[in-house]
Amino acid sequence: MSETVLLVGGGGREHAIARSLGNSPGELYACAGNRNPGIVALADGFEALDTTNPTAVTTYAREVDATLAVIGPEAALAAGVADALDDAGIYTFGPQEQEARIETDKAFQRRFMREHDIPGCPDFETFEDMDAACEYIDEYDGDLAVKPAGLTGGKGVRVIGDQCTAEEAKEYLRSSDYDRVVLEERLVGEEFTVQAFVANGQLRVTPAVQDHKRAYEGDEGPNTGGMGSYSDASLHLPFMDEDDYMDAVDVLRATVEALDGYKGVLYGQFMLTETGPRVVEFNARFGDPEAMNTLPVLNTDFLDVLTAARDDDPLPQLSFRPMATVCKYAVPDGYPTDPDAGAKVPIDDDVIAEVVNDHRKQSGDDPETAPEALLCYASVDDREDGIYTTTSRSYAVVGLAETIGDAEAIAEEALQRAGTEGLRVRHDIGTADLVQQRIDHMDDIRGGAD
């Protein structure tokens, strides 16, 4: 049977999903609140709509006779869009609203981990009274991470001793309108992400990725939705070993068993500490940018994962090309605190192709590891005279090569050739210096534990 897949969402993550489904048999339709030109070019049809409106999404899914759906953004999951699509008989690779609470409600997430003895849970307390939360900060022996319980687009967390002082954290709480917050022990180490495809009680894991949340080079500035990320040609990262990766997978496996019936992507964000991986958070969907690292190196047809999940078949074992990836986002000047909009996006697929051709001339002949570069549009305004920035992340360039250094060079060269006037990039992501800093940091932490 020919499949018709509906993709919900219009960011860089969804562009990567659309590309991963682009060569599969059948048809691809998409809907989003913004008209992503990369997705529109790949899809057989596109509808502009509010992706947090279950009725609007389901109506469009029925119009195109969708047989499967994939939800990208967490807000759509929180709004119950997967529930509505499932109720309409359209199998949706994404958790229903209740299961999505593993991401959308951080207080629930931590209580769930405690109740089910899931390893890697930090010490925590939850508060509805901000004055009581401030008293806890005063009384706690050590630094804390301050987390709003609900969704904040990756920008709501404040870490005492890193991003702010205790007094600044208390002022943040008193001036906020949060209903609930989670205060938990500050985890020290190196962060990494492992994403898993989950259905029918099974999970299939993807390579580890390190995201870079801070706005500015050297890990300075406020948190963002993610300025870029990198992965290695193996399942783990240079500052990790195989045991670290498998310990993280064990946490995901225990979580899947406890969730009972979860389907979609389960994203574990971990802090590799002196005692091993601890859980920073779970997300109930692909990461953005992490999807742009993992999906381009996935040999297995993503559509085969979707159909196996729907048909209650064993999920296929995943195969990945042995390639490193480096993703760098271009964002509008002033992002994330006071972003400017309206700059013309200078890059296109022709620039990407030129860079790839130059690098392939210098590489070997193995097609599995031939250098590549990908352009993933995110939040842009597609006008008649070109593509322009909005106030959110604009586009990402992903370099793929046999080493992290070569992948970084490809991504950086594409950005430099195109120019970034009116845009800002974290040029240090994936560089040898920054990766070595991560290695040295973990060496120091592990040395201190001996």
HELIX and SHEET records of a PDB file:
HELIX    1   1 GLY A   12  LEU A   21  1                                  10    
HELIX    2   2 PRO A   37  LEU A   42  1                                   6    
HELIX    3   3 PRO A   54  GLU A   63  1                                  10    
HELIX    4   4 GLU A   74  ALA A   78  1                                   5    
HELIX    5   5 VAL A   81  ASP A   87  1                                   7    
HELIX    6   6 ARG A  101  THR A  104  1                                   4    
HELIX    7   7 LYS A  106  GLU A  115  1                                  10    
HELIX    8   8 MET A  130  GLU A  139  1                                  10    
HELIX    9   9 ALA A  166  ARG A  174  1                                   9    
HELIX   10  10 GLU A  242  LEU A  259  1                                  18    
HELIX   11  11 ALA A  291  THR A  294  1                                   4    
HELIX   12  12 LEU A  295  VAL A  297  5                                   3    
HELIX   13  13 PHE A  302  ARG A  310  1                                   9    
HELIX   14  14 ASP A  349  LYS A  361  1                                  13    
HELIX   15  15 PRO A  367  THR A  369  5                                   3    
HELIX   16  16 ILE A  404  ALA A  418  1                                  15    
HELIX   17  17 ALA A  432  ALA A  449  1                                  18    
SHEET    1   A 5 GLY A  45  ALA A  48  0                                        
SHEET    2   A 5 GLU A  27  ALA A  32  1                                        
SHEET    3   A 5 THR A   4  VAL A   8  1                                        
SHEET    4   A 5 LEU A  68  ILE A  71  1                                        
SHEET    5   A 5 TYR A  91  PHE A  93  1                                        
SHEET    1   B 4 PHE A 124  PHE A 127  0                                        
SHEET    2   B 4 VAL A 181  GLU A 185 -1                                        
SHEET    3   B 4 LEU A 144  PRO A 148 -1                                        
SHEET    4   B 4 ARG A 158  VAL A 159 -1                                        
SHEET    1   C 4 GLN A 202  VAL A 205  0                                        
SHEET    2   C 4 GLU A 190  ALA A 199 -1                                        
SHEET    3   C 4 GLY A 264  THR A 273 -1                                        
SHEET    4   C 4 GLY A 276  ASN A 283 -1                                        
SHEET    1   D 5 GLN A 210  ASP A 211  0                                        
SHEET    2   D 5 GLY A 228  SER A 231 -1                                        
SHEET    3   D 5 ALA A 324  PRO A 332 -1                                        
SHEET    4   D 5 TYR A 395  ALA A 401 -1                                        
SHEET    5   D 5 GLU A 372  TYR A 377 -1                                        
SHEET    1   E 4 GLN A 210  ASP A 211  0                                        
SHEET    2   E 4 GLY A 228  SER A 231 -1                                        
SHEET    3   E 4 ALA A 324  PRO A 332 -1                                        
SHEET    4   E 4 LEU A 423  VAL A 425 -1                                        
SHEET    1   F 2 ARG A 214  TYR A 216  0                                        
SHEET    2   F 2 GLU A 220  ASN A 223 -1                                        
SHEET    1   G 2 VAL A 380  ARG A 383  0                                        
SHEET    2   G 2 GLY A 386  THR A 389 -1                                        
END                                                                             
